[in-house]
Amino acid sequence: MEVTLFPNPRRPGVGLKPKKESQRPFLPQHARLCPVLEAGSGLGALVYPPLEENEQFSIGYEGEGVYQLGYAVNPTGKKWEQVFIITYTLAVGGIGMRKEDVQLFIPETAGYKETALTIARMLIVPDDMGTPSGAITLRGAYNFKTEQGWDTVYSSIINNIERPIAPVLTIRVETDWHVHDTEFRYVLAEGETISVSRNLPIGQVFFVPREDVIYRDGTEREINERLEENTNFYNQKSELKKTTPYGMEYSPLYQQKSREINKK
């Protein structure tokens, strides 16, 4: 299945391209010996923000319908410098924008407020704030068009276990006819902040067929065959074992079988 990439129209060409990645740096090293875990992590593609190497931003929820976005740059590669902070205050009830205040940390220029708000809209979707309370939406650097009959699912990063982790609302779009803006909808707790930089993914996408799944009960013969296959597999697994330099035992049987089957 082929997927066509379209750059974020607000910042075309800025940000890393999506990529498949089975590694998770915060998992313990012995997770490398679990091929099914790595296969799960490698589903679809990791998506990155539309940021240059010398840019970063953070977005936090202060509670009571108040959000703060801070944008910083590192022009010399030695020190990060705050450029501006935008405070978003929602209307009473938490729906609709009431006020957008810009605090500038560099010399003022004409139209600085509009420029800051424009930059912010390249990175987040202010109109989504507050639905539900604490919600913020991060934009991705690339959008996707799938082949006929395939959808794109936008969700959190699988097997990312570093705490704290804000929950993410999962959405599914028929991207064979609608190239949806890639967005990840986090829901922050009061006082929680997300920091975003070029090299850290902000979410993961999965490409799934739209055809219906039909379920049927396995026959008695199929059930018995499955039990026999499982018994044989685990017997072979127990016979084929290796030991790491740290003394941990593992079996590479599943990985070997997978490679044999996928070569055919």
C-alpha positions in Angstrom: 0.0 0.0 0.0 1.4 3.4 -1.0 0.9 6.6 1.1 1.4 10.0 -0.4 3.0 12.7 1.8 1.9 16.3 1.7 3.8 19.0 3.7 2.0 21.0 6.3 0.6 23.9 4.2 1.3 26.4 7.0 5.0 25.5 7.1 5.8 23.5 4.0 9.1 21.6 4.1 9.7 22.3 7.8 10.0 19.3 10.1 11.2 15.7 9.8 9.4 13.2 7.6 7.3 10.5 9.2 9.2 7.2 9.8 8.7 3.7 11.0 10.6 3.1 14.2 10.5 0.0 16.4 12.8 1.2 19.1 11.6 3.1 22.2 14.5 4.6 24.2 12.8 4.5 27.6 12.0 0.8 27.4 14.5 -1.5 29.2 17.2 -3.1 27.0 15.7 -6.6 27.3 12.7 -5.3 25.3 15.0 -5.6 22.3 14.6 -9.4 22.7 10.8 -9.2 22.3 10.0 -9.1 18.5 6.3 -8.8 19.0 6.8 -5.7 21.1 9.0 -4.1 18.5 6.6 -5.0 15.8 3.8 -3.2 17.7 6.0 -0.1 18.2 6.8 -0.1 14.5 3.2 0.0 13.3 2.5 2.9 10.9 4.8 5.8 11.4 5.9 8.3 14.0 5.0 11.9 13.2 7.1 15.0 14.0 6.2 18.6 14.6 6.8 21.3 11.9 9.8 22.8 13.6 13.3 23.8 12.5 16.4 22.4 14.3 16.7 25.7 16.3 13.1 25.9 17.4 11.0 24.5 20.2 7.8 25.3 22.0 5.8 24.3 25.0 2.0 24.4 25.6 0.5 24.1 29.1 -2.9 24.2 30.7 -3.2 26.5 33.7 -6.8 25.6 34.6 -10.0 27.7 34.4 -9.8 27.9 30.6 -6.3 29.4 30.5 -3.5 28.0 28.3 0.0 29.2 27.7 2.2 28.6 24.7 5.9 29.5 24.9 8.1 29.7 21.7 11.9 29.7 21.9 14.9 29.6 19.5 18.5 28.7 19.7 20.2 30.8 17.0 23.8 30.1 18.0 23.4 26.4 19.0 24.5 27.3 22.6 21.5 28.7 24.4 17.8 28.7 24.1 16.2 32.1 24.1 12.5 32.8 24.8 10.9 34.8 22.0 7.3 35.1 23.2 4.6 33.6 25.4 0.9 33.6 24.4 -1.7 33.3 27.0 -5.1 32.0 25.7 -8.1 32.6 27.8 -11.3 30.9 26.8 -14.8 32.4 27.3 -16.8 31.5 30.3 -17.8 27.9 30.0 -14.6 26.9 28.3 -15.7 27.1 24.6 -14.6 29.9 22.2 -11.6 32.3 22.6 -12.1 35.3 24.7 -8.5 36.7 24.8 -5.1 36.1 23.3 -2.3 38.0 25.1 1.2 38.1 23.7 4.3 38.7 25.9 7.4 39.5 23.8 11.0 38.9 25.0 12.8 40.5 22.1 12.6 44.1 20.8 9.2 44.9 19.5 8.6 45.3 15.7 5.5 46.4 13.8 2.9 43.6 13.8 4.7 41.5 16.3 1.5 40.3 18.0 0.0 39.1 14.7 3.3 37.4 13.8 3.4 35.6 17.1 -0.2 34.4 16.7 0.5 33.2 13.2 3.5 31.2 14.3 1.5 29.6 17.1 -1.2 28.6 14.6 1.4 26.8 12.5 2.2 24.6 15.6 -1.2 24.2 17.3 -4.9 24.6 16.7 -6.1 27.2 19.2 -9.8 26.7 18.1 -9.7 23.2 19.6 -8.8 24.3 23.1 -11.3 23.4 25.8 -13.1 20.6 24.0 -12.8 18.8 26.4 -11.3 20.8 29.3 -7.5 20.8 29.0 -7.5 19.8 25.4 -4.8 21.0 23.0 -4.1 20.0 19.4 -0.5 19.7 18.0 0.0 19.9 14.3 2.2 17.4 12.4 4.8 18.3 9.7 3.2 16.1 7.1 -0.3 15.0 6.0 -1.3 11.7 4.4 -3.2 10.5 1.4 -3.9 6.7 1.3 -5.0 4.4 -1.4 -8.7 3.7 -2.1 -10.4 2.0 0.8 -7.7 2.8 3.4 -8.0 5.2 6.4 -5.5 6.9 8.7 -5.7 6.6 12.5 -4.1 9.4 14.5 -3.1 8.4 18.1 -0.5 8.5 20.8 3.0 6.9 20.5 2.7 3.1 21.1 4.8 1.7 23.9 6.0 5.1 25.1 6.1 4.5 28.8 7.9 7.6 30.1 5.8 9.3 32.7 3.9 11.5 32.9 2.0 10.8 29.7 -1.0 12.9 28.8 -4.0 11.0 27.3 -4.6 11.5 23.5 -7.9 11.3 21.7 -7.7 8.9 18.8 -9.3 9.8 15.5 -9.8 7.9 12.2 -10.1 9.7 8.9 -11.0 8.4 5.4 -7.8 9.8 3.9 -8.3 8.2 0.5 -10.5 11.2 -0.4 -9.8 13.7 2.4 -6.2 14.7 3.1 -6.8 15.6 6.7 -4.4 18.0 8.5 -2.3 15.7 10.8 -3.3 16.6 14.3 -2.8 15.0 17.7 -5.3 15.9 20.4 -3.8 15.8 23.9 -5.8 16.4 27.0 -3.8 18.0 29.8 -4.4 18.1 33.5 -4.3 21.4 35.3 -0.7 22.5 35.6 0.5 20.1 33.0 2.8 21.1 30.1 4.0 19.4 26.9 7.4 20.4 25.5 7.9 20.0 21.7 11.1 19.9 19.7 12.0 18.9 16.2 13.5 15.5 16.9 10.8 14.2 19.2 7.7 12.6 17.7 4.4 14.0 18.8 2.2 11.1 17.8 1.8 8.0 15.6 -0.3 7.2 12.6 -1.6 3.8 11.4 -3.1 2.9 8.0 -6.0 0.5 8.1 -8.4 -0.9 5.5 -12.0 0.2 5.7 -13.5 -3.1 4.8 -15.7 -4.7 7.4 -14.3 -7.6 9.6 -16.5 -10.7 9.7 -16.2 -12.8 12.8 -17.0 -16.5 12.9 -16.6 -19.2 15.5 -13.7 -21.7 15.0 -14.8 -25.2 14.3 -13.9 -28.0 16.8 -11.3 -29.2 14.3 -9.7 -25.8 14.0 -9.7 -25.4 17.8 -7.9 -28.7 18.2 -5.4 -27.8 15.4 -4.7 -24.5 17.1 -4.0 -26.1 20.4 -1.6 -28.6 18.8 0.2 -25.9 16.9 0.6 -23.9 20.1 1.9 -26.9 22.0 4.5 -27.6 19.3 5.6 -23.9 19.1 6.2 -23.6 22.9 8.0 -26.9 23.0 10.4 -25.7 20.2 10.7 -22.3 22.0 11.8 -24.0 25.3 14.4 -26.0 23.4 15.8 -23.0 21.5 17.2 -20.7 24.1 20.0 -18.2 24.2 21.5 -16.2 27.1 22.5 -12.5 27.0 25.8 -11.3 28.5 23.7 -10.2 31.5 22.4 -13.7 32.1 18.9 -13.2 30.8 17.4 -16.2 28.8 15.3 -15.7 25.7 14.2 -17.6 22.7 14.6 -16.3 19.1 12.1 -18.8 17.7 9.3 -16.4 16.9 11.7 -14.0 15.1 13.2 -16.9 13.1 9.8 -18.2 12.0 8.6 -14.7 11.1 11.6 -14.2 8.8 11.2 -17.6 7.2 7.5 -17.0 6.4 8.0 -13.4 5.1 10.8 -14.4 2.8 8.3 -16.7 0.9 
